[in-house]
């Protein structure tokens, strides 16, 4: 048996035995990858380790656990059904609740914790950037939500979402970086 196959089996076993911990760790690792790629694509010569660790913390302490409980709640509310009507309702609920919430929480965390900005600056940035970020989210995440709720088993939804969030994080970071560069 190959190392990759054994690793996958061990991961699936951990996911089954310790779902919350495994999803939190996965979200943390994928947040790290997202930030490393973002930093490198934006031209950073030396990785900003503090920023990287803070992104890992966000993924581990917030994204993984939030996603874990949110998907369980949605599945309970909609009784685990996967018909088109139910999936559409799940996607709408997700896009009206967790989508806007997660974008706001990320922008607050990024402004306060990662950048160390004051409330005035964070509030101003959110006021200016949040509508655009949320609109972009609403053009992208419903498709992911549909696929996730329709075709992905409950225990893997947070992992799929975390993987896509890794790509979304790269987009948000590069978008923030390009805004900063155009102001200089």
Legacy VTK file of the C-alpha trace (Angstrom):
# vtk DataFile Version 3.0
C-alpha trace
ASCII
DATASET POLYDATA
POINTS 184 float
0.000 0.000 0.000
1.380 3.404 -0.953
2.144 6.140 1.546
-0.546 8.358 0.000
-3.180 5.652 0.320
-2.215 4.940 3.946
-2.263 8.663 4.661
-5.728 8.991 3.181
-6.995 6.014 5.180
-5.538 7.491 8.379
-7.125 10.847 7.580
-10.540 9.251 6.974
-10.204 7.307 10.235
-9.411 10.522 12.118
-12.328 12.235 10.407
-14.623 9.450 11.599
-13.233 9.244 15.154
-12.567 12.951 15.764
-14.604 14.925 13.205
-14.413 18.371 14.828
-10.681 18.199 15.501
-9.922 16.844 12.025
-12.016 19.526 10.313
-10.410 22.252 12.448
-6.906 20.998 11.627
-7.782 20.683 7.939
-9.153 24.237 7.852
-6.002 25.473 9.599
-3.679 23.710 7.150
-5.666 24.899 4.129
-5.652 28.452 5.539
-1.869 28.184 5.781
-1.562 27.024 2.183
-3.881 29.829 1.066
-1.795 32.440 2.844
1.552 31.083 1.631
0.321 31.087 -1.961
-1.197 34.572 -1.525
1.999 35.966 -0.073
4.146 34.449 -2.818
1.812 35.564 -5.625
1.753 39.093 -4.234
5.552 39.263 -4.400
6.499 38.876 -0.742
10.162 37.843 -0.634
10.153 36.519 2.946
7.019 34.891 4.351
5.284 36.924 7.022
5.208 34.227 9.702
3.016 36.174 12.152
0.375 36.711 9.475
0.625 33.055 8.431
0.141 31.818 12.009
-2.802 34.166 12.521
-4.441 32.798 9.358
-3.864 29.242 10.619
-5.457 30.223 13.926
-8.489 31.650 12.108
-8.937 28.467 10.076
-8.397 26.182 13.060
-10.363 28.086 15.708
-13.164 29.517 13.589
-13.621 28.165 10.047
-13.330 24.440 10.855
-15.565 24.456 13.957
-18.096 26.908 12.490
-18.419 24.841 9.314
-18.668 21.596 11.293
-21.606 22.782 13.402
-23.235 24.813 10.631
-23.449 21.859 8.251
-24.800 19.606 11.006
-27.442 22.243 11.781
-28.444 22.596 8.121
-28.689 18.842 7.764
-30.926 18.637 10.848
-33.113 21.546 9.728
-33.619 19.983 6.307
-33.685 16.383 7.590
-30.694 15.326 5.461
-32.696 15.568 2.234
-30.853 16.115 -1.058
-33.678 16.724 -3.532
-33.322 19.820 -5.733
-35.844 21.924 -3.810
-34.245 21.187 -0.448
-30.732 21.784 -1.788
-31.884 25.113 -3.249
-33.311 26.090 0.155
-30.048 25.095 1.876
-28.050 27.190 -0.577
-30.327 30.198 -0.059
-30.134 29.876 3.729
-26.365 29.486 3.541
-25.996 32.524 1.265
-28.163 34.684 3.513
-26.542 33.603 6.791
-23.098 32.025 6.857
-21.834 33.609 3.625
-22.267 37.238 4.719
-21.321 36.377 8.303
-18.080 34.612 7.342
-17.016 37.442 5.028
-17.689 40.009 7.750
-15.874 37.984 10.415
-12.883 37.502 8.106
-12.705 41.218 7.295
-12.932 42.121 10.999
-10.301 39.552 11.949
-8.000 40.575 9.115
-8.293 44.265 9.953
-8.045 44.051 13.744
-5.849 41.031 14.337
-3.686 40.557 11.269
-3.204 44.189 10.240
-3.613 45.637 13.759
-5.756 48.510 12.532
-8.048 50.692 14.621
-11.842 50.447 14.616
-12.096 53.566 12.433
-9.909 52.017 9.714
-11.534 48.582 9.895
-15.025 50.080 9.814
-14.105 52.297 6.860
-12.634 49.353 4.954
-15.680 47.176 5.635
-18.024 49.974 4.587
-16.105 50.405 1.341
-15.151 46.789 0.489
-17.783 44.538 2.073
-20.510 45.046 -0.560
-18.093 44.141 -3.362
-16.715 41.132 -1.484
-20.208 39.905 -0.632
-21.441 40.383 -4.167
-18.448 38.405 -5.448
-19.276 35.728 -2.874
-22.857 35.541 -4.068
-21.680 35.013 -7.633
-19.314 32.204 -6.630
-20.401 30.355 -3.478
-23.945 29.284 -4.488
-22.492 26.937 -7.107
-20.128 25.455 -4.514
-23.006 25.192 -2.026
-25.181 23.402 -4.575
-22.475 20.848 -5.367
-21.597 20.445 -1.693
-25.169 19.921 -0.442
-26.254 17.826 -3.398
-23.283 15.526 -3.992
-20.973 15.562 -0.963
-21.654 13.450 2.142
-22.099 15.484 5.344
-18.758 14.426 6.863
-16.852 15.841 3.850
-18.717 19.124 3.327
-16.514 21.202 5.612
-13.417 19.794 3.946
-14.726 20.616 0.460
-15.752 24.050 1.676
-12.349 24.559 3.338
-10.559 23.606 0.145
-12.630 26.039 -1.905
-12.223 28.643 0.860
-8.483 28.224 0.429
-8.890 29.384 -3.176
-11.347 32.100 -2.108
-8.818 33.285 0.485
-6.183 33.619 -2.231
-8.669 35.686 -4.252
-9.495 37.946 -1.273
-5.855 38.419 -0.335
-4.802 39.235 -3.893
-7.761 41.579 -4.220
-6.762 43.371 -1.004
-3.159 43.513 -2.198
-4.096 44.971 -5.586
-6.193 47.647 -3.851
-3.187 48.548 -1.670
-0.852 48.722 -4.671
-3.177 51.004 -6.639
-3.310 53.435 -3.707
0.501 53.716 -3.457
LINES 1 185
184 0 1 2 3 4 5 6 7 8 9 10 11 12 13 14 15 16 17 18 19 20 21 22 23 24 25 26 27 28 29 30 31 32 33 34 35 36 37 38 39 40 41 42 43 44 45 46 47 48 49 50 51 52 53 54 55 56 57 58 59 60 61 62 63 64 65 66 67 68 69 70 71 72 73 74 75 76 77 78 79 80 81 82 83 84 85 86 87 88 89 90 91 92 93 94 95 96 97 98 99 100 101 102 103 104 105 106 107 108 109 110 111 112 113 114 115 116 117 118 119 120 121 122 123 124 125 126 127 128 129 130 131 132 133 134 135 136 137 138 139 140 141 142 143 144 145 146 147 148 149 150 151 152 153 154 155 156 157 158 159 160 161 162 163 164 165 166 167 168 169 170 171 172 173 174 175 176 177 178 179 180 181 182 183
